[in-house]
């Protein structure tokens, strides 16, 4: 009798082992970030999925477009229960250790009401290097898969359903520098959270936020905002402007200039024509007084209610525009900032153009810091890019640059005598005379010899960089690592 019982037990064990093996062979591998569609065909059926995380990371799982009550559960590699994903919702299991996990999908109390049910399932988890789609930025459902965004660059994307999440990340390089984030053109209620690198929540908003941040990496999570059953998906535009060491602006829009640190420098009494792209957009400009005096700021040609504020160099609010849209005050020498913003647009305006003019004493009319790269046609004047006709180059171990470009950007006056081929450069009392056919040059009447004589290429005269800049009283810094030349 004992032998029969033992034999029966062995048979049952073998059957269980076979069933387990068969079950394992039916398991579907769910690739990170990919949506898988499937159908349950009976009330007692279970479908299994496997995911393999290669690093400790968050795991975000959701079921969508279900045609019957369906739930799913997450298990570890030993089939120990971790958590449940209820009917047609999502769950984020934060910081799961690297390893193998299983997801069980099954009917949720169908009884006789349902004979089958289809669904979509998606799991995003850490699985090595991330490759994002160039148009949707997916997969970006977890922090580890967050899409890196550039300061001031618009991201247009969508939440494909109420359970979708979109993560983005950025890194600031300036301590206590402001960050300005806003959502625009949303087709459904959408919200965002801002987190630090330790996953600590900093702030939440459904439109925009501005605040100072320490230098470091930050994450933005975009998600639905109480859609209920009114919305099945939602599109949005996301823009984050944050403080970096780069001050390059678009020459036509002056963007990105949504933070004080990214303010666009404007010349005295030179009108700036720009726009607020939506009610949450803000534009910053900077002015620098070389001596104390009256500052006059005005807004005109506004197509929507627009106002401005004035800040000092320490971000202290000094004043704001009155209903007349003008400001006048006697200020000490230093740098000041002007913030242009929408004034209670409500739903009446979607964007607004304006003209900003600031008059102030002793305005600097010429840029005085030039960054060049050897063999590159792109130059930077105080951070603003310009394109050269011909790139700087070396000859006999001497760097040559376009004379007129460098001299005029330094504020010098350049004259050319077509009869003698003499070129005269004057700045702050210094006078240099060169000739395109000679190694000799005069500096304030004294003769000097150039290592390389001036050279004309495609109508542009090139001269030795260091000699001209130093003769004009400027400092030249050479960076051998990136082959850059800084003149200041």
Phi, psi and omega in degrees: 000317178300322180296319179296316180297318179296318179297318180296320180296318180295321178296314180296321179296319179296321180294318178296317179297321180294318180296319180296318179295318179296319179299318181297323181290338179271355181292135182259130177281125183256106183289141184301129175084354180262141177269132180242132179256140181205172181222133170269131187253359177205163185287344181250013181274144172235141176239136188244143177231149180240138173232146180237107177273134181260000179207156175296124186196168172289153174232123179245123183232137173215151171255139181216161176054044178280142178255004178203162177298119183222139173230170180214157182226152179252136180231156175276187185294339178261014181064028172277133185295133178251310182190164182248143172252109186292178186305119170056040177226185181239159175220139174247113178265107189281137172051064169279143179291155177302137180160192181258137180225157181234144176241125176257127177247129183208163177296152181244088177054062180289322189056227181260007185280333184228138175252345177200166179197128179262164182196166170240139179231141179219137176228128176243128186206166181291117181221038178099212183295144183255130173242116183267147173293136187290341182252325182259343181068007177282154354279131176218043184272355178224166180297321180297335180256014182302140180273127180287130181246149180269148180301125176080358182268131183284135174250121177249119183210193179211157167265116188287340175198179185293345183257356182286147173231146174233126178249140175228157180221154176209161181231126177266151181243005183237122177293138180063019175279145182286153168234137178235120182236136173212151173257140180217162176053042179279136178264000177205161178298120184226145183230163174221151175244148175247127182237153172272184185290345178264014178068022177272130180292129179260313183198160176226149178196155177251011176218291182205161173209151176222129177193156179284147178226152172286158176299135181159189181257138182226158183234141176244125175253125178253133184205169182291155182235086179055060178288327187055231179252014184276335185229140177256341177199172181200133177263161180198160168246134178237130176229129176235120175250124184225163188280126176229174177282345179278137180240026181284134180237153172292125186295341182261329182252345182068006177280155356277127178222041183271359176230160181298322180293336180258020182301144179270125181286131181242150181274156180296129177060021175258108184300138176250119178256119182209193181210156167264119187287341175197179186291343180261355179286144173225150180234130177249140175228155180235148174229147180233119179267122177277349174206162181292153179166184181285139174242126180239119182238138178214148172250138178213172177054038181277132178266356177208158180303120185222141179226176177216158176236155178242130179237153171271185185294341179264015179069018177278128179291123180265319183189174175219161186291146176273185180297341179279356178061034179220160183212137177215127181201149177274120185236154176286165177299144180147186181258139180227159184234142179242123177253124177257132185212162179286143183246090176054063180286325186062224178257012184277333185228140177256340177199171181201134177265161180200164171237125179248131177230132178232122175252130182209159187283153173052048181294141174278117185266346181233144174291150183230016175224122185239133175242121180239155175235133179302132178066020177239137180276355180265122176243159181234124177252107185051040177091348181266129186281145172222153182255128178272152176290322179224137182285151172303147181215172179248146176212124183054043178063023178240132179276129178247140183227160178293121188299307186298319182300307183295315184296312183291326177290336175278356179095010182274158174262132183240128177233142179237130178261108185292337181282319184258349186066021175278141176239124181249128179241127182230134178204125174050042177090348177273142180225124180241135177236122179240162175225134185295349181251013186219150173278345184277144179215146177251135176240110183051040175092347181264136182278140173222160182246130178276148177288328178226131181282158179305147183227136181259123179232120180050041177083000180252128180273126178253140182225160177299125186299305189297320183296312184294314184294320181286328177294334178269008176082024180251158179261137179245126178242127182252128176251105185292334184294312181250009177057046179252153179235122178248124178246126180209000000 
